[in-house]
Amino acid sequence: RAGARGAAMESECRVLSIQSHVVRGYVGNKAATFPLQVLGFEVDTVNSVQFSNHTGYAHWKGQVLNSDELHELYEGLKLNKVNRYDYVLTGYTRDTSFLAMVVDIVQELKQQNSNLVYVCDPVMGDKWNGEGSMYVPKDLLPVYRDKVVPVADIITPNQFEAELLTGRKIYTEKDALEVMDMLHAMGPETVVITSSDLQAPLGNDYLIALGSHRKTKADGTRITQRIRVESPKVDAVFVGTGDLFAAMLLAWTHKHPNNLKVACEKTVSAMQHVLQRTIKSAKVQAGEGNKPNSAQLELRMVQSKKDIENPEIIVKATVL
């Protein structure tokens, strides 16, 4: 019995998370680490930047890690033979050489452990009032498209990013499903379009996310599970939500490996709990009739510990 327990302890699930760090607030690694730890994962963080706070504030200061420095940190792990991971998680990056180095590291880690799962949020831009714009340098797109996505196992683009990666516009749900198939063909077996401007059956107060999981069985046949999730829109601009989403999706797909429906329900429900708590608290802090500022809209992460650990399912997914 003790031996079995020892073996279970050995099989700790380890995540290498390469993301931003902020002194104050919750984006990047600060948004991803706590939820993953609460859900039982060992998280090793490489901080791709260290800033005082996220760049949505009036002021921010700090340092940026370059690709050589990333490589040096990885070399340190390698020399000590502690470079075995079950998951790699990456998000916002501004630099092509840094991103290319991430790909090299992922490929090397996959040689170490062929079951390694790379969860990639290909952060490039978003739509405002129907108009898409990139908030990273344009030269990142070919790197994501040609190098990163092919080695990724789970990707979480928004609608605009899915359109950029495939070169195809999404106007209808059918378009979105075809775009997700194109993304599968590029490599990843799980694709979640985290937000879209598609019309929700439940009405305009809801946001549509779509998921697709493609499994190839031993006999070579493919099964694809597709889902739609409609979640209530929250009227505020939050930062760090995508980072939190990708981290929780990593955790819940690990716990429900062949059930994207349940994994997305838990992820989106937990998201809702965190956002509702955050907006409520921000409004109280801002006071009647005032618009909450960046500091007041920081995600209520610690306060949401129980919701992250064991989310009450308040958002259901529809199998398509």
N, C-alpha and C positions, 0 to 999 in steps of 0.2 A: 504493500500500500504506500509506504513512505517513498519507495522507489518510483512508483507511478507519479506521486505528487512531485517528486524531484524532477522527473521528466517533463511534467507540465510546466514547472517553473522555468526549465531550460527553454521551452518553446515560447518564451515571451515574444510578443509581436513588436518588432522594432521599425520605427519610421524615421527616415532621414528627411527632415523638412528644411528646404532651402528657400527662405523667404525674408522679407523685411523685418526689422525690429524697430519698435518705437519705445522710448522711455515711458511716455505717457500714452495711455489709450490702447485700443485693440484693433490692429490690422496685421496682416502678414502672420509671422510666427506668434505674435502675441494673441492673435485671434484663433490660431490653429492648435497651439500647444496644450492649453488648459483643457479644451474639450477632449482631445485625444488621450490625455493623461487620465482624466475623469473616467473615460470609457475603457481604461485598462491597457493602453499602449505605452511602450517606452518610446519617448520622442527625443531624438538627437537633432539639435537645431544648428543650422548654419545661417547666420544673419547676413543677408546680401547687402543690407544697408543698416546703419544705426542712426536713426533720426530722433530728434527731441519729441516729435509727434508726427501725425500724418500730414500730408501736404495740402489738405483741405483747410487747414488753419491759416490765419493771416501770416504767421511766421513759422519757419522751421529751420533747424540747423542740424548738421551731422555729417557722417562719413559714409562713403560707398566702398564696398568690397569689390575688387576687380577680379578678373578670371584667374590671374596668377595666384592671387591670395586664396581664392577658392580651391585651386589645385593644391596649394601648400597644405591647407587644412585637411584635405582628403588624403594627401600623402602621409600625414601624421597618423591618421586612422589606419591606413594601410600598413605602415611600419609596425604598428602594434597588433596587426591582424584582427582589428575590430571593425572591419569594413564589410560585415555581413548584415544585410537589411532585408526585411520582408516587404517594405513599402518605401517609395520615394514620393514626396509631395512638393510640388513647386507652384508658384503663383506669379505675381507681378515682377517683371524684369524689364530693364530699359536698354540693356546692352547685348549686342549680338554675340560678342566673343564670350561673355559670361554664359549666355544661353547655350552656345556651342560646347562649352566646357561641361555644363550640366548634362548634355547629351552623352559626352564621353564618359562621365562618371556613371550615368545610368547604364550604359552599355557594359561597362566593366563590372558593375554590381550584378547585372543580369548573367554575366559569365560565372560569377561566384555562386549565385542562387537563381536557377532558371525559373523559379516560381515567383520571383520578385514582381510586384505590381507597381507600376508608375502611374500616379494620379497627377494629372497636369491640368491646371486652369490656364488656358492660353490667353492671358489678359492682354488685350490689344486696344479695346475701345468699346463704345456703347452708342445707343441711339438716344437722342434727345428730340422730342417732338417729331419722331419719325425720320429724322436725319441722322445717319450714322457718322461718327468721326473717331479717328484713331487718337489715343492719348499716349501712344508709345511711338518711337521712330518707325517710319514705314519699312525700313530694312529688316525689321523683326518678322514681318509676315512670311517671307520665303523661308526663314529659319524654322519658324513654327511648322509651316506647311510641309517642308521637305525633310527636316531633320527631327524635330521634336515629336510631332504627332505620330510618325511611323514607329517610334519606340514607346509610345504611351499606351497604357492599358485602359485607363479611365480618363475621359476628358470632360470638362465642364464649361464649354463656351456659352456665352449668351447668344442671342439670335444673330446679332451683328458679327460676332466673331466666327460663328458657324458659316455665315455667308462669305466672310473674307477667306476662310480656309478652303472652301469648296468653289469659290467664284460664282456662286449661284444665289440669287435672291429668294427669300421666303415670303410668299404672300398668303399661303393657305397652309392648313395643317398637313395636307398631302405633300406640299413642297417641303415642309419641315421633315417629314418622314423620309423623303427621298434624299434630302441633305444629310440626315443621320446615316442612311445607308452608304452614301458617298464617304462619310467620315469613317464608318466601319471598314470600308474597303481600303482606307489609308492606313489602318492598323488597329485602333482601339476596339476592344470588344464591348465596352460600355461607353455610351455617349449620353450626356444629359445636357439639354439646352435649358439653361437655368432660368432664363426669362425671355419673353417674346412680346411682340405687339399684336399677337393673334387675338382674335375675338374669342373671349371665354364664354362657353355655354351658360355659365352662371351669371354672366353680365359684366358690365364695364368696371365694376369694383374689384374684379379678380384678375390675377396675373397667371398666364399659362406657362408652365414648364413641361418639357417633354423628355422622356427617357427611352433609350433603346439598348437592349442587352442581346448580343449575338453570341451564341455558344456553338462551337463545332463539336459534334459528338464523335466518338471513337470511329464510327463507320463513315465519317466524312460528311454526314448530313448536318445542315445548319438549322438551328432554331432561333428565332428572334422574338423576344418579348418587348412589346412597346407599351408605354403608359403615358397618360396625361395627368398632370397635377394642377389643380386650380387653387391658388391661395389668395386670401384677401389682401388687397393692396394696402400698404401702410403709407400714410401721407407724410413722408419726410425723406431727407437724403441721408442715408447711413453710409458709413465707410467701414470696410472690413467684413461685410456680409458675404461676399464671394469667397473670401478666405475661410470663414467659418463654415460655409456651405460645403466646400470641397473637403475640409477636414472631417466633418460629420458624415459626409457621403462615404469617405474612405472607411470610417469606422463601421457604419451600418452595412455597407456591402461586404465587409469582412465577416460580420456576424450573420448576414443573410446572403450567402454567396450566389444563390440561384434564384433570388427573389427581389428583383429590382423594385417591384411595387412596394413591398414592405420597407425596403431600405430608403426609398424616396419619401414614403409617408412619415417615417421617423425623422428623417433629416429635415423635411419641410415643416413638420409640426414643431420640432425643437426650435427651428428658425423663427417661426411665428411667436412662440413663447418668449424668446429673447427679444424680438423686435417690439412686441406689445409691452413688455416690461420696460424696455428702453424708452419708448415714446411716452409712456405714462409718466415715468420718472423725469424725463426731459421737460415735459410740459409743466410739471410741478416746479421744477427748478427755474424755468424761464419766467413763470408767473403768467397770470391771466392775460390773454391777448398778445403776448410776446412770442416771437419766433425763436425756438431753441437754437443755440449756436453749436459749433463743432464740438466744443468741450462737453456740453450738456447732452449731445447725441452719441457720445461714445457708448458702445454696446455694454449692456449690464451683464457682463460675463459671469463674474463670481456669484452674483445674486441669482443667476439662472442655473446654478450647478445641478440642482435636482431635476430640472426640466431637460438638461443636456443628458444626464445619466439615464433617465427613464421617461422619455417624452410621452405625455398623454397625446394620443393620436387625434388631432383636431382637423387635420387635412387628409382627405382620402384621395387615392389615385384611381384613375379609370384605366382598365386594360383596353387597349385599342385593337 
